[in-house]
Amino acid sequence: MIVREVIENSENINSASLQFMKKTFATLIFCFFFFAISAFAQEARKIDEFGNESCDNFRNLLDIFFAELKDSKDAKGYIFVYEGKLLVPLYNKENRTIYPQRGEAEAEIKLIRQHILFRDFDKSRIVLINGGIRERYTVELWIVPNNSTPPKSAPTLKKMKYRKGKAKDRCYYI
């Protein structure tokens, strides 16, 4: 009789632990597939955002972006250039903010194209976009996987006051 009760209790324990193990195993499989799918569904990521930089810093930031893009074989690079007020450093004084000249974003895009050619980077992997107008001059660098939705430009202003004159290249290639 005692042996029969022990066997019946052990069967109950075994069935309870078996159900627990089944639930745990099902939960683990669900988590594995959830994380595996989320790892494949990559989104666009912003690599950098900067304002008015010196020519050397600007080129260095582009080089870093190209290196990141080269490591991501199945991705494209998106570069947004926004016109806006420029912060101009003055010697021995506080920085001064000035209005842009018309076409500064296009002049900057031309500079980026020249740098792509200079570095002999595959220009089909980079999309250059004039993003519109923001309060401050801004460049955004994005890496977008091939099966992901590319970012959209996000201008913050509709109008801007401009200085007289036409925008020129601020950096020259020899």
Backbone as CSV, one residue per row, in Angstrom:
resi,resn,N_x,N_y,N_z,CA_x,CA_y,CA_z,C_x,C_y,C_z
1,MET,0.821,-1.187,0.000,0.000,0.000,0.000,0.868,1.255,0.000
2,ILE,1.864,1.296,0.828,2.750,2.456,0.895,3.483,2.608,-0.432
3,VAL,3.891,1.533,-1.004,4.604,1.575,-2.276,3.699,2.126,-3.365
4,ARG,2.414,1.704,-3.336,1.466,2.192,-4.327,1.282,3.707,-4.206
5,GLU,1.189,4.273,-2.991,1.028,5.710,-2.786,2.270,6.466,-3.272
6,VAL,3.431,5.934,-3.019,4.671,6.577,-3.472,4.713,6.612,-4.988
7,ILE,4.319,5.515,-5.620,4.322,5.476,-7.082,3.299,6.465,-7.641
8,GLU,2.107,6.532,-7.065,1.076,7.455,-7.537,1.543,8.907,-7.338
9,ASN,2.142,9.215,-6.186,2.649,10.578,-5.944,3.786,10.929,-6.891
10,SER,4.634,9.979,-7.177,5.737,10.266,-8.092,5.223,10.496,-9.510
11,GLU,4.134,9.799,-9.884,3.543,10.037,-11.198,2.951,11.437,-11.260
12,ASN,2.311,11.873,-10.166,1.760,13.235,-10.118,2.879,14.273,-10.187
13,ILE,3.931,14.011,-9.468,5.067,14.933,-9.482,5.697,14.968,-10.863
14,ASN,5.857,13.804,-11.442,6.448,13.746,-12.778,5.579,14.450,-13.807
15,SER,4.272,14.279,-13.746,3.409,14.948,-14.728,3.420,16.462,-14.508
16,ALA,3.472,16.898,-13.260,3.539,18.335,-12.982,4.863,18.918,-13.464
17,SER,5.952,18.209,-13.188,7.250,18.711,-13.633,7.371,18.620,-15.155
18,LEU,6.727,17.606,-15.758,6.734,17.490,-17.210,5.976,18.653,-17.840
19,GLN,4.847,19.020,-17.268,4.092,20.176,-17.780,4.908,21.462,-17.613
20,PHE,5.568,21.595,-16.487,6.413,22.771,-16.265,7.534,22.837,-17.292
21,MET,8.148,21.682,-17.546,9.236,21.650,-18.530,8.715,21.983,-19.927
22,LYS,7.528,21.497,-20.281,6.944,21.807,-21.585,6.693,23.309,-21.716
23,LYS,6.116,23.910,-20.682,5.843,25.353,-20.716,7.149,26.145,-20.810
24,THR,8.141,25.738,-20.050,9.439,26.426,-20.085,10.076,26.301,-21.464
25,PHE,10.031,25.104,-22.034,10.606,24.878,-23.364,9.875,25.714,-24.412
26,ALA,8.542,25.776,-24.341,7.764,26.575,-25.292,8.109,28.064,-25.152
27,THR,8.275,28.522,-23.925,8.646,29.920,-23.690,10.029,30.223,-24.259
28,LEU,10.962,29.299,-24.057,12.312,29.495,-24.591,12.314,29.538,-26.117
29,ILE,11.549,28.661,-26.746,11.476,28.669,-28.214,10.848,29.979,-28.700
30,PHE,9.782,30.436,-28.042,9.157,31.703,-28.425,10.157,32.850,-28.320
31,CYS,10.885,32.924,-27.213,11.882,33.988,-27.026,12.977,33.912,-28.084
32,PHE,13.428,32.713,-28.393,14.471,32.552,-29.410,14.001,33.101,-30.754
33,PHE,12.803,32.714,-31.200,12.303,33.190,-32.489,12.022,34.685,-32.470
34,PHE,11.518,35.193,-31.346,11.246,36.627,-31.248,12.530,37.435,-31.408
35,PHE,13.584,37.046,-30.703,14.846,37.781,-30.782,15.551,37.558,-32.118
36,ALA,15.402,36.377,-32.688,16.016,36.104,-33.993,15.364,36.961,-35.067
37,ILE,14.050,37.086,-35.050,13.350,37.904,-36.044,13.672,39.371,-35.836
38,SER,13.711,39.828,-34.594,14.015,41.243,-34.344,15.445,41.586,-34.734
39,ALA,16.357,40.618,-34.689,17.736,40.876,-35.103,17.822,41.067,-36.609
40,PHE,16.977,40.364,-37.366,16.989,40.501,-38.821,16.272,41.763,-39.279
41,ALA,15.315,42.242,-38.530,14.569,43.434,-38.900,15.325,44.669,-38.417
42,GLN,16.387,45.010,-39.112,17.196,46.148,-38.708,16.561,47.445,-39.198
43,GLU,16.786,48.475,-38.448,16.258,49.783,-38.807,17.395,50.701,-39.186
44,ALA,17.021,51.808,-39.812,18.002,52.831,-40.147,18.577,53.389,-38.852
45,ARG,19.873,53.700,-38.874,20.482,54.268,-37.666,21.307,55.502,-38.033
46,LYS,21.155,56.506,-37.192,21.897,57.745,-37.400,23.301,57.554,-36.848
47,ILE,24.291,57.768,-37.715,25.682,57.607,-37.316,26.203,58.885,-36.667
48,ASP,25.856,60.018,-37.267,26.372,61.286,-36.732,25.476,62.426,-37.185
49,GLU,25.554,63.515,-36.446,24.886,64.769,-36.797,25.806,65.879,-36.335
50,PHE,26.082,66.818,-37.224,26.983,67.897,-36.853,26.598,69.169,-37.585
51,GLY,27.189,70.261,-37.150,26.923,71.565,-37.731,28.096,72.055,-38.549
52,ASN,28.334,73.319,-38.475,29.398,73.957,-39.244,30.752,73.523,-38.692
53,GLU,31.464,72.704,-39.445,32.773,72.188,-39.036,33.853,72.737,-39.953
54,SER,35.088,72.696,-39.478,36.208,73.064,-40.353,36.306,72.023,-41.465
55,CYS,36.981,72.357,-42.538,37.101,71.437,-43.678,37.725,70.108,-43.265
56,ASP,38.784,70.160,-42.468,39.449,68.929,-42.042,38.531,68.051,-41.196
57,ASN,37.824,68.661,-40.243,36.894,67.896,-39.413,35.764,67.317,-40.257
58,PHE,35.264,68.112,-41.189,34.183,67.671,-42.067,34.612,66.438,-42.864
59,ARG,35.805,66.504,-43.438,36.320,65.365,-44.218,36.571,64.146,-43.336
60,ASN,37.069,64.376,-42.138,37.289,63.254,-41.205,35.975,62.574,-40.827
61,LEU,34.939,63.369,-40.579,33.638,62.800,-40.244,33.086,61.994,-41.415
62,LEU,33.272,62.484,-42.634,32.840,61.729,-43.809,33.634,60.428,-43.948
63,ASP,34.941,60.482,-43.685,35.768,59.270,-43.770,35.316,58.207,-42.762
64,ILE,34.987,58.636,-41.562,34.488,57.710,-40.546,33.166,57.093,-41.014
65,PHE,32.314,57.919,-41.595,31.037,57.434,-42.126,31.256,56.416,-43.247
66,PHE,32.199,56.701,-44.150,32.497,55.768,-45.240,33.006,54.435,-44.693
67,ALA,33.827,54.481,-43.651,34.343,53.248,-43.042,33.203,52.431,-42.429
68,GLU,32.290,53.106,-41.740,31.124,52.417,-41.164,30.285,51.789,-42.268
69,LEU,30.109,52.528,-43.355,29.294,52.041,-44.467,29.976,50.877,-45.176
70,LYS,31.288,50.917,-45.254,32.032,49.824,-45.887,31.887,48.535,-45.072
71,ASP,31.804,48.666,-43.743,31.613,47.496,-42.878,30.207,46.905,-43.018
72,SER,29.244,47.743,-43.380,27.856,47.292,-43.567,27.638,47.029,-45.055
73,LYS,27.978,45.842,-45.491,27.967,45.515,-46.930,26.584,45.631,-47.564
74,ASP,25.538,45.301,-46.815,24.189,45.296,-47.380,23.390,46.532,-46.958
75,ALA,24.034,47.692,-46.983,23.361,48.918,-46.565,23.732,50.074,-47.488
76,LYS,22.918,51.126,-47.420,23.189,52.361,-48.150,23.382,53.479,-47.140
77,GLY,24.123,54.498,-47.562,24.310,55.662,-46.714,23.427,56.799,-47.195
78,TYR,22.803,57.487,-46.272,21.982,58.650,-46.584,22.600,59.850,-45.887
79,ILE,22.825,60.910,-46.651,23.382,62.137,-46.082,22.385,63.260,-46.328
80,PHE,21.871,63.829,-45.249,20.943,64.957,-45.319,21.716,66.226,-44.986
81,VAL,21.550,67.247,-45.835,22.175,68.541,-45.578,21.048,69.560,-45.451
82,TYR,21.014,70.269,-44.326,19.993,71.270,-44.055,20.636,72.654,-44.040
83,GLU,20.048,73.597,-44.771,20.517,74.985,-44.694,20.055,75.564,-43.372
84,GLY,20.839,76.494,-42.857,20.467,77.153,-41.619,21.532,78.154,-41.217
85,LYS,21.299,78.820,-40.099,22.263,79.801,-39.606,23.583,79.113,-39.299
86,LEU,24.647,79.826,-39.541,25.990,79.290,-39.318,26.589,79.908,-38.068
87,LEU,27.305,79.110,-37.326,28.023,79.586,-36.156,29.463,79.816,-36.587
88,VAL,29.895,81.065,-36.591,31.226,81.422,-37.087,32.125,81.756,-35.902
89,PRO,33.222,81.018,-35.743,34.154,81.345,-34.653,34.959,82.600,-35.003
90,LEU,35.074,83.477,-34.060,35.861,84.697,-34.244,37.062,84.650,-33.305
91,TYR,38.177,85.114,-33.793,39.392,85.091,-33.002,39.236,85.971,-31.775
92,ASN,39.477,85.401,-30.608,39.517,86.120,-29.344,38.177,86.764,-28.979
93,LYS,37.078,86.257,-29.548,35.749,86.789,-29.224,34.778,85.617,-29.169
94,GLU,33.547,85.926,-28.783,32.519,84.892,-28.799,32.151,84.555,-30.239
95,ASN,31.633,83.340,-30.425,31.174,82.945,-31.752,30.010,83.833,-32.190
96,ARG,29.902,84.007,-33.490,28.854,84.856,-34.040,27.980,84.003,-34.959
97,THR,26.689,84.229,-34.923,25.758,83.524,-35.795,25.450,84.399,-36.992
98,ILE,25.576,83.814,-38.192,25.255,84.558,-39.414,24.239,83.764,-40.239
99,TYR,23.514,84.486,-41.082,22.547,83.838,-41.956,23.277,83.180,-43.123
100,PRO,22.697,82.130,-43.687,23.342,81.467,-44.825,23.131,82.252,-46.115
101,GLN,23.887,81.884,-47.136,23.637,82.386,-48.475,22.787,81.352,-49.201
102,ARG,22.050,81.789,-50.195,21.205,80.845,-50.937,22.067,79.769,-51.593
103,GLY,21.628,78.531,-51.468,22.306,77.428,-52.127,23.448,76.803,-51.344
104,GLU,23.568,77.104,-50.061,24.666,76.527,-49.284,24.525,75.015,-49.118
105,ALA,23.319,74.516,-49.015,23.127,73.061,-48.901,23.585,72.382,-50.197
106,GLU,23.249,72.944,-51.339,23.674,72.366,-52.620,25.195,72.438,-52.776
107,ALA,25.799,73.539,-52.324,27.265,73.656,-52.371,27.921,72.594,-51.484
108,GLU,27.298,72.311,-50.342,27.833,71.289,-49.436,27.674,69.889,-50.043
109,ILE,26.567,69.660,-50.721,26.346,68.377,-51.399,27.386,68.196,-52.496
110,LYS,27.709,69.271,-53.199,28.753,69.207,-54.224,30.101,68.844,-53.586
111,LEU,30.394,69.425,-52.444,31.621,69.121,-51.716,31.669,67.642,-51.304
112,ILE,30.537,67.117,-50.845,30.475,65.708,-50.444,30.696,64.807,-51.659
113,ARG,30.099,65.168,-52.801,30.323,64.387,-54.032,31.801,64.361,-54.402
114,GLN,32.462,65.511,-54.277,33.896,65.575,-54.568,34.685,64.673,-53.625
115,HIS,34.280,64.649,-52.357,34.988,63.817,-51.384,34.764,62.328,-51.667
116,ILE,33.561,61.971,-52.120,33.284,60.580,-52.495,34.203,60.167,-53.642
117,LEU,34.354,61.036,-54.620,35.249,60.751,-55.753,36.700,60.700,-55.295
118,PHE,37.080,61.624,-54.435,38.450,61.681,-53.930,38.827,60.392,-53.207
119,ARG,37.905,59.853,-52.414,38.141,58.619,-51.653,37.864,57.368,-52.485
120,ASP,37.400,57.543,-53.710,37.093,56.428,-54.615,36.091,55.474,-53.966
121,PHE,35.074,56.052,-53.348,34.025,55.266,-52.714,32.910,55.039,-53.726
122,ASP,32.215,53.912,-53.612,31.130,53.568,-54.526,29.976,54.548,-54.342
123,LYS,29.801,55.447,-55.317,28.784,56.497,-55.179,27.358,55.958,-55.266
124,SER,27.182,54.734,-55.760,25.834,54.155,-55.824,25.332,53.749,-54.434
125,ARG,26.220,53.702,-53.461,25.834,53.313,-52.101,25.497,54.503,-51.210
126,ILE,25.581,55.724,-51.776,25.305,56.921,-50.972,24.240,57.768,-51.654
127,VAL,23.255,58.180,-50.879,22.185,59.051,-51.363,22.354,60.400,-50.685
128,LEU,22.473,61.466,-51.483,22.639,62.823,-50.952,21.321,63.567,-51.093
129,ILE,20.871,64.178,-49.999,19.564,64.822,-49.977,19.671,66.221,-49.383
130,ASN,19.115,67.194,-50.108,18.953,68.537,-49.561,17.710,68.481,-48.686
131,GLY,17.910,68.543,-47.375,16.820,68.326,-46.431,15.906,69.498,-46.200
132,GLY,16.268,70.675,-46.698,15.435,71.845,-46.465,16.122,72.815,-45.517
133,ILE,15.315,73.454,-44.662,15.834,74.513,-43.792,15.590,74.157,-42.329
134,ARG,16.613,74.377,-41.534,16.521,74.254,-40.075,17.039,75.537,-39.455
135,GLU,16.852,75.650,-38.167,17.335,76.838,-37.455,18.851,76.967,-37.601
136,ARG,19.568,75.859,-37.498,21.027,75.839,-37.643,21.412,74.905,-38.783
137,TYR,22.520,75.226,-39.425,23.074,74.371,-40.471,23.367,73.004,-39.858
138,THR,22.916,71.927,-40.521,23.063,70.586,-39.975,23.330,69.578,-41.085
139,VAL,24.187,68.605,-40.795,24.413,67.461,-41.674,24.133,66.212,-40.842
140,GLU,23.295,65.313,-41.403,22.990,64.047,-40.748,23.520,62.901,-41.602
141,LEU,24.164,61.934,-40.960,24.710,60.765,-41.640,23.963,59.523,-41.150
142,TRP,23.322,58.807,-42.075,22.522,57.636,-41.744,23.031,56.411,-42.488
143,ILE,22.944,55.244,-41.851,23.168,53.966,-42.522,21.843,53.211,-42.494
144,VAL,21.412,52.779,-43.696,20.105,52.147,-43.845,20.279,50.770,-44.490
145,PRO,19.932,49.688,-43.781,19.985,48.359,-44.393,19.070,48.287,-45.623
146,ASN,19.398,47.412,-46.563,18.679,47.357,-47.837,17.185,47.116,-47.698
147,ASN,16.758,46.281,-46.778,15.330,45.990,-46.646,14.668,46.822,-45.554
148,SER,15.187,47.999,-45.324,14.675,48.886,-44.291,14.163,50.182,-44.925
149,THR,13.277,50.863,-44.238,12.725,52.118,-44.731,13.723,53.245,-44.494
150,PRO,14.068,53.994,-45.557,15.012,55.097,-45.369,14.379,56.247,-44.582
151,PRO,15.198,57.014,-43.886,14.656,58.156,-43.133,14.173,59.248,-44.082
152,LYS,13.318,60.104,-43.574,12.824,61.240,-44.353,13.444,62.507,-43.795
153,SER,13.554,63.498,-44.668,14.116,64.768,-44.195,13.157,65.387,-43.186
154,ALA,13.724,66.142,-42.265,12.928,66.742,-41.190,13.283,68.216,-41.036
155,PRO,12.880,69.056,-42.018,13.151,70.489,-41.863,12.308,71.058,-40.721
156,THR,12.833,72.075,-40.054,12.101,72.674,-38.944,11.574,74.067,-39.278
157,LEU,12.036,74.642,-40.384,11.581,75.965,-40.800,11.092,75.933,-42.244
158,LYS,10.182,76.856,-42.563,9.713,76.972,-43.945,10.432,78.104,-44.671
159,LYS,10.838,79.130,-43.917,11.530,80.282,-44.502,12.802,80.573,-43.741
160,MET,13.718,81.230,-44.439,14.979,81.638,-43.810,15.387,82.961,-44.425
161,LYS,15.942,83.791,-43.602,16.523,85.035,-44.091,17.910,84.687,-44.647
162,TYR,18.265,85.237,-45.803,19.545,84.909,-46.429,20.424,86.150,-46.546
163,ARG,21.745,85.886,-46.525,22.704,86.947,-46.821,22.762,87.139,-48.327
164,LYS,23.295,88.271,-48.732,23.485,88.520,-50.160,24.600,87.640,-50.684
165,GLY,24.549,87.351,-51.959,25.608,86.575,-52.595,25.187,85.142,-52.823
166,LYS,26.040,84.463,-53.538,25.792,83.067,-53.871,26.773,82.190,-53.095
167,ALA,26.303,81.046,-52.654,27.152,80.134,-51.870,28.304,79.613,-52.723
168,LYS,29.458,79.482,-52.084,30.658,78.969,-52.767,31.160,77.747,-52.013
169,ASP,32.030,76.994,-52.700,32.668,75.862,-52.020,33.545,76.400,-50.908
170,ARG,33.415,75.825,-49.736,34.239,76.302,-48.623,35.502,75.485,-48.467
171,CYS,35.586,74.336,-49.120,36.784,73.498,-49.070,37.188,73.192,-50.507
172,TYR,38.461,73.212,-50.778,38.929,72.985,-52.140,39.789,71.726,-52.189
173,TYR,39.658,71.004,-53.280,40.488,69.824,-53.496,41.568,70.177,-54.504
174,ILE,42.759,69.723,-54.199,43.898,70.020,-55.083,44.053,68.909,-56.083
